[in-house]
Amino acid sequence: MRHMEPEQLLTHLRRGTLEFCVLAALRDGERYAGDLIADLGADGVLVTSEGTVYPMLSRLRRDGMVDSTWRESKAGPPRRYYQLTSRGELAVRSFADQWKLFRGAVDRVLKGEM
Amino acid sequence: MQDLTTVQVREYLGHLERALRDLPRDRRTEIVEDIRAHIDDALSGHPDPSATAIDAVLQSLGSPEEIAAAALAEMPPARPQLATRDAVAVGLLLGGGFLAGVGWFVGLVLLWTSNAWRTREKLIGTFLVPGGLAASLVAGGFAAAVSGPGRTVCSADGLCTASRPNVLLRGLPLLVIAVAGPLFSTFWLIRHARRTP
C-alpha cells in the first residue's frame, strides 16, 4: 500500500463501516436524514461531506435495510425520516459482533501483543 | 437577496446534475431531490439567508464531484459486457460484405487485432464464411443458377427457348446452408468472446 494522506486513509477505512454506523444510528427509532448526518459528522471523523451520505441512504433503502417516510414539518419543507427495518437490525447486530473481533485484533497488533 | 439564494443554490444543483450524468436517471433525480430538500431545510430557519450562510450549507454538503463519486461507489458492479469494437467486428463479419465488400475486411481486421478471442475462434470467424453473408448468398445463388441442365421448351409453331432450371427451388437448400454458415460463425464468436467488466 503506497503512502496515503490521513484523509485518504480515513476514506479507505470508512468503506464498509460507515453504512453500518448509519444503520446503528437508527437503532433508537426513526430519524430525519439531516439530523442523522449531522450527528454522524459531528466529530468530522465518520462524515466530512454530508452530501455523500444521501447516495448511501438511497442504496440502503433499495436493499431493504431502511425505510423512509416524508413527513410534514411545522418549521419548514417536508422532511424525509428514516427507519431501520428488521433486515437492517440484523445487519447491525452482525456488524457489531464482527467489529468487536476486528477492532480487538487490530488493537492487539498495534500494541505489539501479537 | 431571495434571488441570490436561488441563483447560488440553482448553480450548485445544476453542477450536481452534471456531475451525476453517468448515473441512471432515477437515481440521479433521487439524489438531487434529497440534496435539494437538505438545502431547503437547512435554510428554512433563515428568512433571508446571506450568501455566506448559503455558502456554509453548500460547503458542508461537499462538492458535487464528491457526491457523484459517492453515488458511483453505491452502484452495483457492472456486468461484463461484449466490448463495442468486438460487437462491431462480429456485425461486420456477418453483414459487412454488403457494404461494397470492404466492410467484411474491416471486420476481419478488428477480429484479428482483438484480444477477446483465441486463434481458433478467429479462424472460425474468418473462414466460416469468408465475405460473410453477402459472399455466401452470392455463392449460393450462383451455384443454384448454374447447377442442373437447362430445358428447351418448344412451342407449337417451332419457337424454342432454352430455360434455366427453377433457381429458387434448386437454390433453397443451398441458401439455407449459405446462411447457416455465417450465422453459426456469428453465434460462435459472440458465445466465445471474452467480456470486459
Chai-1 contact restraints between the chains, C-beta under 6 A:
chainA,res_idxA,chainB,res_idxB,connection_type,confidence,min_distance_angstrom,max_distance_angstrom,comment,restraint_id
A,G34,B,H38,contact,1.0,0.0,6.0,A-B,restraint_1
A,G34,B,D41,contact,1.0,0.0,6.0,A-B,restraint_2
A,S49,B,G62,contact,1.0,0.0,6.0,A-B,restraint_3
A,S49,B,E66,contact,1.0,0.0,6.0,A-B,restraint_4
A,E50,B,S60,contact,1.0,0.0,6.0,A-B,restraint_5
A,E50,B,L61,contact,1.0,0.0,6.0,A-B,restraint_6
A,G51,B,I35,contact,1.0,0.0,6.0,A-B,restraint_7
A,G51,B,L61,contact,1.0,0.0,6.0,A-B,restraint_8
A,G51,B,G62,contact,1.0,0.0,6.0,A-B,restraint_9
A,G51,B,I67,contact,1.0,0.0,6.0,A-B,restraint_10
A,T52,B,G62,contact,1.0,0.0,6.0,A-B,restraint_11
A,T52,B,E66,contact,1.0,0.0,6.0,A-B,restraint_12
A,T52,B,I67,contact,1.0,0.0,6.0,A-B,restraint_13
A,T52,B,A70,contact,1.0,0.0,6.0,A-B,restraint_14
A,Y54,B,I31,contact,1.0,0.0,6.0,A-B,restraint_15
A,Y54,B,D34,contact,1.0,0.0,6.0,A-B,restraint_16
A,P55,B,I31,contact,1.0,0.0,6.0,A-B,restraint_17
A,P55,B,A70,contact,1.0,0.0,6.0,A-B,restraint_18
A,P55,B,A71,contact,1.0,0.0,6.0,A-B,restraint_19
A,P55,B,E74,contact,1.0,0.0,6.0,A-B,restraint_20
A,S58,B,E30,contact,1.0,0.0,6.0,A-B,restraint_21
A,R59,B,E74,contact,1.0,0.0,6.0,A-B,restraint_22
A,G76,B,D41,contact,1.0,0.0,6.0,A-B,restraint_23
A,G76,B,S44,contact,1.0,0.0,6.0,A-B,restraint_24
A,P77,B,D40,contact,1.0,0.0,6.0,A-B,restraint_25
A,P77,B,D41,contact,1.0,0.0,6.0,A-B,restraint_26
